[in-house]
Amino acid sequence: MSKRIVILGAGPTGLGSAYRLAELGYRHWDIYEKENQVGGLASSFKDQKGFTWDVGGHVIFSHYSYFDDLFEKLLENQYAELTRESWIWLLDQWVPYPFQNNIRYLPPDKIWECVLGLLNVQKSKTVHRNFKEWILGTFGQGIADCFLLPYNMKLWRYPLEDMSRDWIEERVSVVDAEKVLRNVILGEDDKGWGPNSKFKFPLYGGTGGFFSRFEPLISDHLWMEKEAIRIDVKNKEIKFADGQNVAYDFLITTIPLDRLVRIIHPLQEELIRAGSGLKYCGVCVVGIGIKQSQADSKCWVYFPEDKVPFYRVTYFSHYSPFNVPEEGYTSFICETSYSGTKQDNATSIVEDTIRGLLRTQVISDRERDQIVSQYLIQRDHAYPIPSLSRDRTLKTIQTYLMQNDIYSRGRFGAWKYEIGNMDHSVMMGVEAVDKILNDREEKTWKM
């Protein structure tokens, strides 16, 4: 084929597409990135004090042998392998994750509330119409009230009754009533649930240390600081903010769908209306670097209560000793989400975060005095929300795009949180190329 393929966005999906094209020896393609570095939401940054920071608490695990092989090839054994140790801070104490399997750590009255709620729902055959109903109908009122409802509201910043339940699968641990009771009565822990119970992490450069390895392999086709501002679907031409026009035959784009529909020409009012109905939340990421050795073996902690702003804290220096300037330093990544109607003030979120770390005993007063780095990252598109109307909206938009040889893929290009991990995102790019060149079925992305 001599068709020209253009990729917009050099995040995980765009890089997956580019790598696959280079791997196949295809020559007629280019990739354009609006920032001055690759990686997208999987980028990493190094501050002036020598601390490395990610855009949130990423870990790398996979559902695909292709991704596993690619990771091994690009990292060349320069990565750590870790066993997840994650916790929940609740009622001024530590509870192992997943919460529902470890309620024995709660005070007796709370244990009884959780067990009673769980026993009650075992008899129910109610159809769950949304995410909130699924939580209540699967786990019972006690577990829902203690953890799942407040945590998910804090994360999504969106009414849970307006969210679909169809995205859940491996994202939320379901519950085994017999196992819960066994753990309570016998005093046993159950911490190993989920596909990320073991994960990998680059030794150098944070999560971005993996995605930066793509760059030398595709550099002849990579163009940086190129923001697409208009896509002419009739003439198959892209206009960039610097005035350059580029033609394409097939377009792979990772631009968030709500933005993409606004730069398509001729303007499609139906698509714009549909795009405005897509819901999402943003994130403020606060990095805290301390001149103090990390003695804790935790990987990350969830915080469901409103006493602190963040919903999750990652013990980032635990992932790699090279995430900090040298031995004797500790770093934390703290995430606070916001919706379109609630955005935390960037001038206060750092101090609020530090006070929250003190309040939850993540750091001590002595460690507070040893803080040597404070780093703030803010991204308005962090989590695509699986709203009740999402799938209907996506069908409207994606049908039009596919009819015009536009493959919108990736975390916000596909707008499907359930396939928003890094491995999913890379594979969406790989599979889009295989579909274009060889008409192979896309297995990760579905209409």
N, C-alpha and C positions, 0 to 999 in steps of 0.2 A: 504494500500500500504506500501511496505517496501523500496521503491526507495529512494535513497539519493539525497537530494536537497542541492546544494551549492549556496550561494549568495555572489557575489563579490561587495563590496561597502556598507558602512553603512550610506549613505545619506538618504534623504526622501524615495526613492524607495526601497532601500535595507531594511530600517527599516520597511516600510509598509509590505514587504514580510515576514520579520521575525516575526512581530507582528501577522500577519494572521496565520502563521504556529503555533505559540504558542497558539493563540486563538482557533484553531481547535484541539489542543492537539496532533499535529503531532510531532514525535520525531526524525526522521532521517534527520536532517538538521544542517547546520552551516553557519555562516556569517563571512566574512573576510574583514577587513578594513585596508587600507595601512597607514592611519594616526594614531595618538594616541588619537583621540577623534571621536565621531560620529557626523553626521550632514552634511558632505559634504559642498556644497555651502550654506547650511542653518546653518552652524556652527556660533558660537559667541565666542568672546575672551574678556577677562578682562585684562586691562593693569595694570601697577604698581601703577598708580594714582587712580585706582578704577573705571575707565570708562569701560563700556561694548560696544563692537563694533561688528557689523554684516558685512558679506561679501556683502555689497550693501544695498539698501533701500528696505528691505522685509516688506510686510504686509501679514496678514493671512486672507483669505476669501475663501469661498468654494462653489463648485457646487454639493456637495455630502452629503447626510444625514449621511452616514457611517463616513466620515471624521469629520463632525460636532460633532457626538457623541464621536468619539475618542478624539478629542480635549478637549471636556468637561470632559471626564473621566480622561485624563492624567493631565490636568491643575488644576482640582478641584477648579474652580472659581478664580484661581490666574492669572487673565488676565484683561486687560483693553479693553473696547469697545470704538472705536473712530469713529467720522464722518470725512471723508476725507475733508481736506482743502488744495487743491493743486493749485499752481500758475505757471505762466510763467514770466520770466524776459526778457523783449523785449523792445528795443528802450528806455532804461533807465527808465522803469516803470513796474508796476505789472499788469498782465492780468490774470483773473481767468481761470482755466482749466475746460473744454476743450476749446482751443483757438477759434475754429471755431464758437462756440456758444456765444462767448463773445468779438467779435471784436469791440464792442462799446467803449472799453477802449483805442483804438488806436487813433492816430491823424486823423483828418477828411480826409486827402488825402489817408491815408492807409485804412481807412474804405471804401472809395469809390473804391479803387483798389480791395479789397476783395469782396465787393458786386457785382461789375461789373463782376469779374471773375466767381463768383458763378452763376450769371444770365446767363452768356454765356454758361456754361456747361449744364444748364437745357435743352438746345435745342439739345445737342449732343447725338448721339447713337453709338459712337465709342466703339469698343471692346477693353478692356484694357488688354494688353499682359504681363504687368509686374507691379511692385509696383509703379514705378514712373508714369507710364501712368495712373494708378488707382488714384493716388493722384491728378494729374492734371485734369483728367476727372471727378472726383467726387467733388472736392472742388474749382476748377478754379485756374488760375494763381496767383491771389493775395494772397489767403490763403496759397497756396503752397509755394510761394516765401518768405512770411513773416515768416512762422513757420515750416510747415510740411517737406519741402525739406531740409532746413538746419539742423533741429533737427534730422531727421532720418539719414542723412549723418554723423552727429556727433556721434550718438549712434552706428550705424552699422559699420561705417568705411568700407563700401562696396558699389559699384555702385548700386543705387536703380533700375536702368533699368535692372540689372542682378538678381533682387530678384522677386520671385513669388508674386502674389497678393492673393493667395488662403489661406493664413494663417491668414488673418486679423480678421474677425468676431468681437469679443468683444475687440480685442487689440487696435483698432483705432476707435474712435467715428465717425460714418458717420454724414452727415449733412442734416438738414431739412431747406431748403431755407426760408420757411415761418417763422419758428421759429427764424432764424438768423435776418431777417428783423424786426420782431416784437421786438426782444431784442434791436436792434439798435434804432428803432423809439420810443419805450416806455421806454427805459433806464432800461430794466430788465436784471437780471443775470440768467445764467443757468449753475449750477455747479454740478449737481447731477448725471451726466451720469456715467454708468459703474458698473460692479459687485463689485468693491472695494470702492464704495461711502461710505460704512460702513465696518469697518474691526476690527479684534481683534489682540491683541499683548500680549505676556506673560509679567507679571509683573517683573519676575526675569530671568536673564540670556540671555536676548535678544531673537532672533528667536531660537537660539540653546537651550534656556530654555524649549522649547516644545519638541524638538527632543531628548534632554538628558533624558527626562522622559521615553523613550522607553527602555533605557539601562538596568535598573533593571529587566525588564520583559523578557529579552532575554539573560541575562549575561552568562547563562550556555552554550550558543551556540556561543558567540561572541569572535572573535579573532582579536586583534589589531596589528598594525604595520606589516601587512602581505600583501606584494605587489605581485600580480600575474605577472609572467614574461613569462609564456608559458601555452597554453591550447592545449592539445592533443585531438583533436576531435574524432580520431579513437579509442583510448583507454579510452576516457573520464577521463582524468587526468589533474590536474592543478599543475604546479610547481611554488613555491613561491621563492622570492629573498633570503630567508634564507635557501633554499635547500629542504624544506619540499615538499612532493608530496601528493596531496589529490585527491581521486576518487569522481566522481559524476555520477548520472544518469540523472539529470536535472540541468541546470545551469541558474541562474538568474544573469545577470551582468549589472552593471551601468557604467562600464569603457567607456569613450568616444569612439565612434565607430571607429574613425580614428586611435586610438591607439589599440583598440581590434583586428582589422584585422591584425595587425603586430605581434601579439603574438599567433595567431592561427597556429597550425601545424597539418598536413603538410601545408606549406605555400601555400596560394592561391593568385596567382599574380593578378587575376581578382578582388578579394576583396581589395587587397592593392591599386590597381589603383583606384578603386571606392572610397575607403576611403580617398585617397589623394585629391579627388575632393570635399569633404565636407568642407564647409566654416564656420568660426567662428570668433568671436572677443573676446579679453580679456578685463580685467578691472583693473584699479588702484583705490583702495578705500582708501581715506584719511580721517581719523577721527580727528576732531579738538575739543578738550575739553577746555572750558573757565570757569574761576571762575567769573561767572556772572549769575544771575537768568535769565531764559528764559521768556520773556514777550509776545513772539509771539505765535499765535495759528496755524501757518502754519504746515502742515504735510510734504510736500515736494514741491520743485520748479524745473521746467524745464528751461534749458538755451540753446537756439538754436544758439546763436551767437558765433563766434570764438574769441570774446574778452576775454573769460575765457576758461580754459581747460575742465572743468567738464560739463557734460550734465544734471546732476541732483544733487540736494542737499536735504538730508533728515534731518529734525529737530528732531534728534533722541531722545533727552531728553523729547520731547513732548509725545512720545509713552509710556514711563513709568518713574516715578521718580527714579526708581532703576537702570536706565541706566547710571546714574551719581553717583559720590561718596556720595553726600548728597545734601540737599537743598541748593540752591544758585549757582548751576553749570548748564552749558548748553553744549550740544554736537551736532555736525553736522557730517553727513556722506556724503562725496563728491565723486562722481563717474566719472572717465574719462576712456573712452574706447579706445582700440587700436587694430589694425589688425596685421596680420603677417608681414606687411611691415612698420607699424608705431607703435612703442612702446615708451611711454613716459619715459624719464629718471627718474628712481626711486630716484635719488639724487636731482632732481629739482622739481619734481611734488608736493611735500609738500609746498614749498615756492610759487610755481606758484598758487597752490590752495588757499593759504592764501591771496595772492594779488587779486585773482579773487573774493573771498568773500568780500574783501574791496571794490572792484570796483563796485560790484553789490548791495552794501548796505546791504548785509546779516549780516555783522558785521561792527562795527565802529572802528575808530583808537583807542579809549579807550579800546574796547574789544580785539583788537589785542594785546595790552600790557598785557591782562589778560589770554592769552593762556597758559595753564598748561600741556596740553597733545597733542601730535601729533602721530598718529598711521597710519601705512601704511600696507595695505594688497594688494597683487597682485595675480590675477588668470588668467592664459592664456586662459582657456576655461570658458567663462562667458555667451555668447549668441550664440546658434546654429543658423546660418543664413539660412533662407529659400530661398536658391538660386533657380534659374530656373531649374537646373538639380537635385535638391535635391531628389525629390520623385522617380525619375528613379534610382538614386544611391542607395537610401534606399531599394528599391525593390530587387535590385541585392544582397545586403548584407544580408538583413533580411530573404530572401528566403533561402539562404544557412544556416544561423544560425538556423532557425526554423526546417529545415530538420535534423539538428544535435542536437536537444533538447536544444538549447541555446536561452534564452529569454533575449534580449538586450532591456532594458527599462530605463526610467528616462530621465532627461533633455538632457543629451548627449548620453545616451544609445539608446534612441529612435530618438534623433536628430530632434525633432519637437518642435519648440518654442511655437506653439499654444497650446500644452499640457505640457508646462514647468513650470506651477505654482506649488507651494508646494502641494496643494490638488491633482492636476493631478498626480504629481510624486508619492505620497503615494499610490494613488489608482491604478496606474500602477503596483506597487508591490503587492498589495492585489489581483488584478485581475489576475496577472500572476500565483499566487499560486492557485487561484480557477480554472484556466484553467488546470494547471498541475494535480491537485488532483481530480477535479470533472468535467473537460471538459466543464466548463462554458465559455461563450463568453466573450472576453475582450472588454469592451465597450469604454474605454478611448483610448487605443492604437489600431490603425488599420494599416495594411500593407501599 
